[in-house]
Amino acid sequence: MNIKTIFLIAMVLLSLPLAVDAKPVIVGYTGNIDTAILEKYNISNYTIHQQINAFSANMSESSIEDLFSEKKIRYIEDDVSISIEKKETQSSQIIDWGVSEVNAPDAWNNCTGTGIKIAVVDTGISKKHPDLNVAGGVSLVGDKSSKKWDDDNGHGTHVAGIIGACNNSIGVVGVAYDSELYAVKVLDESGNGQISDVIEGIEWAVDNNMDIISMSIGTTQYSQALEEACDYAYSSDVLLVAAAGNSGDGDTTSNNVEYPAKFDSVIAVSAIDSTGTAPMWSSDGDEVELAAPGVSIYSTFLNDAYATESGTSMATPFVSGIAALIKSENPSLSSKEIRALLCSNAIDLGSSGKDPVYGFGLVTI
């Protein structure tokens, strides 16, 4: 290779756009997306979110500024990171203290969650665990295949076990052990993901007739696109439950509830320990609606293992499970009616009435 050839190659490389200039964004638009706009700004690798009139893609700052000039664009926001809501805990079939605390065993003579579809929006669910029977799922991370939703973190499997671990002779038993679990993998092996993947997961859940969406995930950054996705699901009669967050500081006058739990269309769940007390790290705020066991919860983990974990991530599936029990006994109830029952049946904790730490109180049936 001579000097002239090397020089020409260098010039070609220098003329290529730099990928580091691009960042992930979500773009909201009015009406149907015009593919001519996508072509105009050389947007080739994108995902359209039809239910909320938005698309997600990687775009440069200059392209973002230019795109704002288009009349159909409603907003452009960063596709921010979202992660699991777990606190680190030292670590024949048993019924975990949390399952007993919410009175699930008392309800099992009448309802066990049969026929209720629950989307666990998380890191996936372990396919090989003998104590879990997963009905199906989808992966929206990396290889977006319905066959790639296997858990590579453990968090989603732990959450799934709290909801629906089998009532057999091994391990643990879930709150609604006959419910149908669906793994909606939106987070990677480190427990992190993008808002756009969560939106796609919510859309998948609605399209596949889920009754409940359980989200033990959170971010401190507001997203209009995520709020619209949650509102869309709730208006489609899907109940949404999410972790309030682990950002508590002991000051009940400061609101540190995270998204998506902070949205009006979502039930925000805080954590309590076995004494009925909220740990300092459990996020509090006016949006907290219910409290549930979230400290030292024993449940399923990767492969055939079990683990003890803490966090509002663990509290959230207790509410999802109780909601499934109510729905299985009363199939005609709407998500709004189930939500009202969850709040009215709660055992008041803390200050009398609804408060920012426990909401309406401990979820129970």
N, C-alpha and C positions, 0 to 999 in steps of 0.2 A: 504494500500500500504506500503510494507516494504522498508527499506533503500536500499536493493540490487536492487529492482525494480526502485526506484527513480534514483539510480546511473546509471542504464542501459539506462533509458529514457534520462538522461542528456547527456550521451555519444553519443546517437543517434542524439540528437539535435545539439551537438557541431560538429558532423561530416557533417552536412548539409551545402552546400555552402551558403554564405551570400548574400542576394539579394542586399544589399547596395553596393556591389562591382561592380554591373552592371550599365551600363549607355546606353542611347539610341544612336545608331549610324546608319549611312547609308553607305553601302558597295557597291562600284562599281566594276563590274567584266567584263571580256571579254567573249563574246559569251553567250550561255545559262548557267544558274546557274546549277551547279552540286549538286544535293541533297545530295550526299555523303559527300560533304564539310560541309553542314549544320548538318548532323548527326555526323560527326567527331568532331565538336566543340559543340555538344549538343545544337544547336540553334533550339528551337522548336516553339517559338512564334515569327513569322516573317511575313513581307509583301513583296512580290516580285513586283518590279516596272519594268515590262517587256519592256516598251518602251525606258527606259534609261539604261537597263541592270544593275540593282541595286536591293538590298534588304535592308530593315530596320529592326532592331531588338535591343534587349537589350543584351549587351555583357560585360564581365568583362575585365579589363585592360590586364590581362594575355592572355585571349583568343584573344583579338585584336592583341596583339603582335605576337602571334603564327599564326594568320590568314594571316598576312602580308607576311608570307613565301610562301603562295600558289601562284603559277605562274599566275593564272587567275585573281587575285585581282588587280584592277586598283587604287583604293583609298579607304580609310576608313576615314570618317569625322563624327564629332559630329552631331547628329540630334538636332540642336539648336532650341530654341524657336522663335516663330514669333507672332506678335500681331497686333491689330488694330491701325490705324493712326488717332486718334481723339483727338482734343483739347477740354478741358472742357469749356462750354459756359453757362452763366447765361440765365437761360432760360425764313358758306356757302363756297365753294371752292375758293382757291386763287392760283395765279401763283406766285411762289417764285421769288424773284429778280434775282436769279441765272438762272432760266429757261428763263427769258426775256433777260438776259445779253448775253446768247449764241444764241439768235435769234431763238430759237426753235419754238415759236408760228408762226413766219413768214413762217416756212417750213411745218406746219401741213396741209395746203391745198393740198400738194403734197405727203407728206410721214409722217407716224406716227410710223414706226418701225414694221409694220405688217410682220409676218413670220420670224422675226429675233430672234434667240435663244441666250440669254445672261446668262452665268453662273456667279452668284454672289458668289465668293469664300470668305466666311466670317463666321459670327456666325450663319448663317441660316436666314430664313425669317419668320415672324409671319404668321401663317396659318389663323388666325382668323381676320386679319385686313380687314375691308370692302372696303378699298381703294386700295387693292392689289389683283391681280389675278395671283397666282403662278402656273406655268405649271407643276412643279415637282421638284425633287431634290434628294439629298443623304446626309447622315450623315457619316462622317469619323472620328468622335470623340466619344469615349466611345462605345455605342451601334451602330455599323456601319450598320444601316438599312436605306433603302430608305424612310421609313416612319417616321424617327426620326429627320428630318431636321428643325424642328420648332425652332425659335430664342428664346434664353433665356438670351440674353444680350441687344438687341435693336439696336446694331450697324449695323448688316446686313440688318435689316428692314428699317433703315433710308437710307442706301445706295440704297436699292432696290426701295424705293419711288422716289428718285431723278431720277433714270433711267426710271421707268415705272409705277408710280402711275396712277390709272385709271382716265380717263377724264369723270367724273360724276358730281354730284351736291354736293359732299362733299369734305372736306379736301384740298388736293393739287393735282397737275397734274404733271406727270413725263415728261421728255424730249422726250422719245419715248414710249408713253403711250399704244401703241398697240403691243409692243415687248413682247416676251415670256420670262418670268423670271424663272430661275432655281436656287434653293437654294443649294449651295455646302457648307455644314457646315464642316469647318475645324478648327474652334476655339470654345473654351468652353464658359461657362457663364461669365467668367472673361475677355474674349477677347484674350485669349492666346492659343497657339497650337504648334505643332511640324512641322518642315520642311517636314518630311515624309508624314504627312497628307495633306499638301498643294500639294505635288507632286502627291499623289493619286487623289486629287481633279482635278488637271490639266489633268491627264490621263483620269479621268471619263468624263471631259468636251469634250475631243477629241473623245473618244469612243462614246459619245452620240450626236455628230454632232453639238456642239455649234458653233456659229459664232464669238462670242466675250467672252473673259474671263475678268471679272472686279475684280481686287484685291486691296481692300483698306486696305492692310496689309503691314507689313514691318519688317525687321531685319537689324541690322548693320553688321551681320556676313555673309561672303561669303559662298555659298554652291555650289559645283560643280554639285551635283545631281539636285539641284533646277534649275541651269542654263541649264542643259541638258534637263530637263522637259519642260522649257519654250521654248527652241530652237526647241524641238520636236513638240510642239503645233504650233509654228509659221510656221515651215516647213510643217505642215499639214493644212495650210491656215486658222488658227484661229488667230484673232487679240487679243493681250494681252495688257491690260491697268492696270497700277498700281500707287499707291500713292508714290510720291517722298520721303515723310517722313516729320516729324515735328521736325527735329533736327537742323533747321537753327539757326545760331548765329549772323546774320547780316553781316558776313564777306563773301563777294561773291568770295573771292579767295580760300576759303576752301571748298572742296567738301564733302557734307554730305548727298548725295542722298543714300537712303537705297535700299536693295534688297527685292523683285525682280525687282523693277523699274530700277535699275542700269544696268540690262542686255541689250544687244543690241537688243534682240528680243522683248523687252517690251517698251511700251510708258510710259515714266515717266511724271507724272502730278504734277505741283506745284499749290499753292493756291493764290487767290487774294481776296480782299474785294470789297465792292460795289463802291469804288473809282478807282478800277483797279490797286491797289497797293498790292504787296505781303507782308503779315505780316512777322515779323522777324523770326518766328518759322518755316516758310515754307522752307524745305530743298532746297538747290541750288547746281548746279554743271553742268558740261558739258552734262550730260545725260538727263537733263530736256528738254523735247520736247515740251510740251504744258502747258498752264496755264488755270485754270478754277475757277469759284466761289467756295470758301471754307470757308467763314466766315459768321457765323450766318445764316445757311441754315435751312429752315423749311421743315420738311419731316415726313413721317410716322414713328411710333415707335411701341413698344410692344402692343399686343392686338389691341385696336381700338384707341390708343393714337397717338399724334403728338409731335414732339420735335424740338428744335433749337440746332444745333450742328455745330462745326467748326473743320477744319483739312483738310489735303490733302486727307483724306478718303472721304470727301464730294466732293472734286474737281474731283476726279477720275471718279465717275459715270456720271458726265456731259459729259466727253469725250466719255465714253462708249455709252451714249445715242445718242450723235451726230453721232458717228460711225454707230449706228443702223439705224438712219434716212437715212444716205448716202447709206447704204447697201440695205435698203428696196426700195429705189428709183432706185438703180442700182445693182440688184442682181448678175450680172455677174462679178462685181469688185472683185479682190482678196484682201486679207488682206493687202498686201503690197501697192496696189493701193489706198485703203481706207486710209491707214496711210499717204501716200504722199498727198492726198487731204486734210486731216486734217491739215497738216503742211502748205500747200500752201494757204489754206483758213483762216488761223489764223490771227488775228489782232495784228500787232506788238506792243509790250509793252516794256518799258524800253529802253535800248540801241538799236540802229538801228540794225536790223538783229537778228539772233539767239544769245541769251545770256544765262548765267547760272541760271538766276532767273526766266525768263518767257519762255525760250525756243524760239520757233517761235512765241509765243504770245498767246492771248486769243482764245480758241477754239470757232468756230462759224460755222454756216451753211448759 
